[in-house]
Amino acid sequence: MSERTLVVISGGLRHPSSTRLLADQLTAAVAAELTARDVTFHTHVVDLREHAQDITNNLVTGFAAPALQDVIDTLVNADGVIAVSPIFNASYSGLFKSFFDVLPEETLSDMPVLIAATGGTERHSLVLEHAMRPMFSYLHAIVSPTGVYAATDDFGAHLSERIGQAARDFARLLRSCGPRQHRDVFTEEINAMESLLRDSAAEPGPGEPLD
């Protein structure tokens, strides 16, 4: 049985962080579900606050620093992602969005993703559906049906129940998707261009008889 790789993206800006706490609880719950299903795996946790300057520089220059490139390479080769962002002004944080903006095209294509968010009040709970889910769908990820939003007062028994449900759904998604088949976008583009050139060469020129 092949081993799955999970990448946990925590967009928390402070330390300690409720966003990181939620990410850790989700990771533990998903790990328990995968273990119960005899799925072998390992996880990589990424705190975006540690890469904030590199992410900003990448946006400006178009080049990733070595530490950020290591994170991107790990994500490219992952089989699933747990993505957790704090909520500011009814949407994900700028740092969280900027990280996904610098990823190479198709990095998240066909990637199972569990979305989650933290905020001060329950007023922002719809952010999962009107901001995070559309963004990951646009990036061609396979978004798990159950996300988790946690307000400050939510950390407790009821949150554990919601985390458990989200973990069960995500574990089933990971198992059904199987090991991820990584796309080689560059090769796909070359093959498409070669096919276009072949089709063009096969077309009759002006004055040539048609078959």
Long-range contacts (C-beta under 8 A, 24 or more apart in sequence): 1-38, 1-39, 1-40, 2-40, 2-179, 3-40, 3-41, 3-42, 4-34, 4-39, 4-40, 4-41, 4-42, 4-79, 4-80, 4-174, 4-179, 5-41, 5-42, 5-43, 5-44, 5-74, 5-77, 5-78, 5-79, 5-80, 6-30, 6-41, 6-42, 6-43, 6-44, 6-78, 6-79, 6-80, 6-81, 6-82, 6-174, 7-43, 7-44, 7-46, 7-74, 7-75, 7-78, 7-80, 7-81, 7-82, 8-43, 8-44, 8-45, 8-46, 8-81, 8-82, 8-84, 9-46, 9-48, 9-81, 9-82, 9-83, 9-84, 9-96, 9-99, 10-45, 10-46, 10-47, 10-48, 10-84, 11-48, 11-49, 11-83, 11-84, 11-85, 11-86, 11-92, 11-93, 11-95, 11-96, 11-99, 12-47, 12-48, 12-49, 12-84, 12-86, 12-118, 13-49, 13-86, 13-93, 13-95, 14-49, 15-49, 17-49, 17-86, 18-86, 18-118, 18-150, 18-152, 18-155, 19-84, 19-85, 19-86, 19-117, 19-118, 20-47, 20-84, 21-155, 22-84, 22-116, 22-118, 22-148, 22-150, 22-163, 23-82, 23-84, 23-116, 25-159, 25-160, 25-163, 26-82, 26-84, 26-114, 26-116, 26-148, 26-163, 26-166, 26-167, 27-82, 29-163, 29-164, 29-166, 29-167, 30-82, 30-114, 30-167, 30-170, 30-171, 32-167, 33-167, 33-168, 33-170, 33-171, 34-171, 34-174, 34-175, 37-171, 37-175, 39-171, 39-174, 39-175, 41-79, 44-74, 44-78, 46-71, 46-74, 46-75, 48-95, 48-96, 48-99, 49-95, 51-99, 52-95, 55-95, 55-98, 55-99, 55-102, 56-98, 58-102, 59-98, 59-101, 59-102, 64-102, 68-102, 72-102, 72-103, 72-104, 72-107, 75-103, 75-107, 75-108, 76-104, 76-107, 76-182, 77-182, 78-111, 78-180, 79-111, 79-112, 79-174, 79-177, 79-179, 79-180, 80-111, 80-112, 80-113, 80-114, 80-170, 80-173, 80-174, 80-177, 80-180, 81-108, 81-111, 81-112, 81-113, 81-114, 81-141, 82-113, 82-114, 82-116, 82-170, 83-113, 83-114, 83-115, 83-116, 83-132, 83-136, 84-115, 84-116, 84-117, 84-118, 85-116, 85-117, 85-118, 85-132, 86-117, 86-118, 86-119, 87-117, 87-118, 87-119, 87-124, 87-127, 90-124, 90-127, 90-131, 91-127, 91-131, 92-117, 92-127, 92-131, 92-132, 92-135, 97-135, 100-135, 100-139, 103-139, 104-185, 105-185, 106-140, 106-183, 106-185, 107-139, 108-136, 108-139, 108-140, 108-141, 109-139, 109-140, 109-141, 109-183, 110-140, 110-141, 110-142, 110-177, 110-180, 110-181, 110-183, 111-140, 111-141, 111-142, 111-180, 112-141, 112-142, 112-144, 112-170, 112-173, 112-174, 112-177, 113-141, 113-142, 113-143, 113-144, 114-144, 114-147, 114-166, 114-167, 114-170, 115-143, 115-144, 115-147, 116-147, 116-148, 116-149, 116-150, 116-166, 117-147, 117-148, 117-149, 117-150, 118-149, 118-150, 118-151, 118-152, 119-149, 119-150, 119-151, 119-152, 120-151, 120-152, 121-151, 121-152, 122-151, 122-154, 124-149, 124-151, 125-149, 125-151, 142-173, 142-177, 144-169, 144-170, 144-173, 145-169, 145-173, 146-170
